[in-house]
């Protein structure tokens, strides 16, 4: 049953809050692995695909070393909307969602682990944690990898390490990503410099709302580009230190902005909140910007009564797939903006934000 | 220096390009540089960018492409016996066909990895079975080195002891399934 995984916008593991939660949203580790003796998904036959899938599924579901329960889904059995929601939740990649014949996923109960089969590589182990926990996420992925290496004939060479379809993943097959909310660095125009510096360190920066979205909502994903010639520990340590520096910079910039222009900042934040709680039409760009501002307000304790978790949920929910799921029907783009505004109004009013006069959460009941 | 592109802001970024083995330097400001940055290309056309990189680096130079098919560089026609992928196709797609491609094209790859990775040699984690073999191989190498030193210093008794240790490890290696060479 896929439905339970589509209902929740953010899984339970996202609810954790720690010292980094004001800036880091989540951490993700991905390990790419392939099986010797089978061609890569780019060119393999349907028969090979089936054999790989059976071997991997069997290895995961019957492993005595893995204690989590994994649900299996073949991509071809899912509707386009269901696939889109899984992509919006980052449980599968857009590339896997496009597969017509082959491709499947194994998902742990709490959604923190998703294993993609026959995407670009035979196997992609993906582990997620809330906030900034590279080590924890890596240990989780490593545990699964260690359990599978005994059963599956991993393609590995002493010289090139774990072999992958694309030479950008070769070696460790490790991609570590930290998702960060950096509104003030963006506002003060420091992001371009940071992005330039990070390229030189062999890291990439992307937006979260998919390719080309860049910094919609001021959320950036920092990840390593280099996978060969460095140990896993070094890759993680480098990402850790770069991310920590960025966090420091953002905090410093926030502090400065509060000293210099608290009222202007507060105004901006409350205007955003006003828009989210009262607008009738919201494009995803505007919603993302407002959510970012409100989140900053919550993080700086300028706004009371809204949980960061609610905002994280809104960020996921306002995407087209979720909106249509929420509305219970397919929506043309123009309709989405209306439904998005309604959904966000309800989500934020439920937060018990405005004490007087607002009773119901129905669409127009507070519209006096 | 003023940015070459907008001709307004100060140039803070130097972009060095190698075109037809000619080095060209451009000076841009932050803002313009970020627009020309390879990143931006990646957002929009990720699959293309790696292919372009590959063919730019390892494909035949433009002046060679005019020459007929038959005279094409022999490396490009090299074929992986496991999946039928040619090196040329790898350059075009930016991806390999099967794990065997890494063996078939092994000689060309270190050069590639030197450019897009931190180096040509994997130094990270290994599957358990591999790491045993690897650790033993390292130990044997180490013992052989010490054996040679011992012989050089005419400590033959020590050398003989080391030789026995190496033999022991070699038989263990055979047991683990690694080849002794």
Interface residues (C-beta under 8 A of the other chain):
Chain A: X34 X35 X36 X37 X38 X39 X40 X42 X43 X120 X142 X146 X149 X150 X154 X155 X156 X157 X158 X159 X160 X161 X162 X163 X165 X166 X167 X168 X170 X171 X172 X174 X192 X193 X195 X196 X199 X202 X204 X205 X206 X211 X212 X214 X226 X227 X228 X229 X230 X231 X232 X235
Chain B: X13 X30 X31 X33 X34 X37 X38 X39 X42 X43 X44 X46 X50 X82 X83 X85 X93 X94 X95 X96 X97 X98 X99 X102 X103 X106 X109 X112 X113 X116 X117 X118 X119 X120 X121 X122 X123 X124 X125 X126 X127 X128 X129 X130 X134
